[in-house]
């Protein structure tokens, strides 16, 4: 998988095509003969939004092959930082030397890291980001902060998910920290259903983000 290093400007972007999951506005689900066909999944998107962040829900047809990941956290890639520190979990493939550009928060950096690990996990299972239909996110407060950094997480999420126009299918620029919007790390139309919870303590010292996903195998798409 080709990934864009930041803040490189002439970077390659991976364009992922929609496969197992159709996306429709929520009222349309009732028109699909009471629900999805066998082996089909249908993401119900909110109406009137060109680039909605998440689905309102996902309908899963009978006999759909589903992959469920374990909870994954960021990898300890920034070996120059102390073990157990939040900075240890900055992805140095994306942020060389562990240096974060202006406005990029540690939660945002860890979110980018963990979503890259999700991509690797999916690839080993024969899947990709665009096959993801549901996501569960657990966030811990950064050191010295009273609450989780939900805005930073959402910026990381947009680097890998929900960053194409529903109307045109073209990538939509996304923001990294306080920089001007630019091409996402991975252009992906998938908009999974999702929840995020604030957790007092994640299982690994230094983790601020843990993510689980469910994905539908493309072969379940009934020839779609």
Secondary structure, DSSP 8 states (H G I E B T S, - for coil): -----BS-SS---EEE---SEEEEEGGGGGGTTTS--TT-EEEEE-TT-TT-SS-SEEEE-TT--EEE---EE-----TTS-TTSGGGGS-TTTBGGG---TT--HHHHHHHHHHHHHHHHHHHTT--GGGEEEEEEEE---TT-SS--HHHHHHHHHTTSS-B-TTT--B--B--TTS--B--SEEE----EEEEEE-S--SSTT--EEEEEEEE-GGGGTT-
